Amino acid sequence: MAQDYDLIILGLARWDNTLNSSTLSIAKEFAKNHRVFYIDKPFSFKDVFKLKKIDPNSTRRDAILFGKNIYHEVAIDGVKFTSVTPRMSIPINFIPDGKFYDWMAKYNNHLVADVLKKVIKDHGIKRYVFFNSFLPTYFNVIPKNCLQPLIKIYRSSDDISQEGYIAKHGIRMEKIAVEQSDLVVASSYSLCKNLAKYGKQVVRIANAADPNLFYISSPKSSKPKEIANLKGKLIMFTGKLSKLRIDYQLLYEIATSRPNDFLVFVGLYEQADIDEFGLSQLPNIIFTGSRPIHVLKDYLCHADCAIIPFLKNQLTESIYPLKINEYLALGLPVISTNFSDDIRSFQDSIQLADNHQEFLQKIDLALNNFTEERKNQLVEISKQNTWKHRVDELKSLIQQKVQEKGLN
């Protein structure tokens, strides 16, 4: 089958989410050879209020409030795609499951349906694939009187039952999304197993790294200001810190056992959690706050090792952490807790620890017995885990499903 289709994508993360987004990475890779239309998750009244406070000149305001100027051409890393912003939605997550919720949800779904029909008309779309990335409450947005997609894809990237806010309606809606999809993909072994209970084959398409953002092909950048004057070893973690995922007691033990070295955390965190576990009182822990993905390398290239200090629970069992391939792309030694089948698939490349004492010992091992040869080996391993590889897998699955439906 010729690759003659467009991609209409709708995900939990909007394209300009400051956190590293697997959905955006997939969109960017597709955009190299396909037209991609990235529909924003609709902004609610609450979101608009926040947006007004943060950015009074937002280019989205006309689209959100009046349905005007809904298109925005996005250019990232040499590729272009079109973002599409629906009108403002009604907050309904607080409503109990039932007929009233479903009735209100129809209004919000119509907002996406309206822009989807407009995208198809305005851009002369003849063939397209609909890709919903972990936003099951907006899966049924394609009207019957609209051009239908070649196939509908649902992608899961987390255990929705463990994701507090979205679990309330997401569990039921995800079941519907899986049942009505032509293709179901998930980012971890655990998610594949969980979703298969709905009677569909689920294919693992793991997370990956973007080589343009993480491989070192030139001299290191100068140290960011937060770490510029630190003299000890730098033990680094990038990503969001939360009590659902992070073993804060382990972090405390690392910091207190290595008082001459520094733990550096690049990402969002909750001050209350940091205070609760005493981390804010330790002088060798540095919190930079959130940073855009394109500057993470500026921090990581100065790290002596990287850590993944996840708790072992139902949520983390479903996680294939994006950061593992980013760390390896930089040739960093990695120490991780033994939290999932997906992280265990890297057991020949990283140090896995079953308890706190073992984690501390393996940090010592990583810092004192790491060679340039091993660094180069890790970089080579990471080259098999790029977004190009993942999207090539996905395209092959799309082709197979389209042929099965006789639409090639």
Buried (B, 14 or more C-beta within 10 A) or exposed (E): EEEEBBBBBBBBBBBBBEBBBBBBBBBBBBBBEBBBBBBBBBBBEEBBEEBEEEEEEBEBBEBBEEBEEBBBEBEBEEBEBBBBBBBBBEEBEEBEEEEEBBEBBEEBBBBBBBBBBBBBEBBEBEEBBBBBBBBBBBBBBBBEEEBEBBBBBBBBBBBBBBBEEBBBBBBBBBBBBBEBBBBBBBBBBBBBBBBBEBEBEBBBBBBBBBBBBBBBEEEEEEBBEBBEEBEEBBBBBBBBBBEBBBBBEBBBBBBEEBEEBBBBBBBBBEEEBBEEBBBBEBEBBBBBEEBEBEEBBBBBBBBBBBBBBBBBBEBBBBBBBBBBBBBBBBBBBBBBBBBBBBBEBBEEBBBBBEEBEBBBBBBEBBBEEBEEEBBEBBBEBBBEBBBEBBBEBBBEBBBEBBEEEEEE
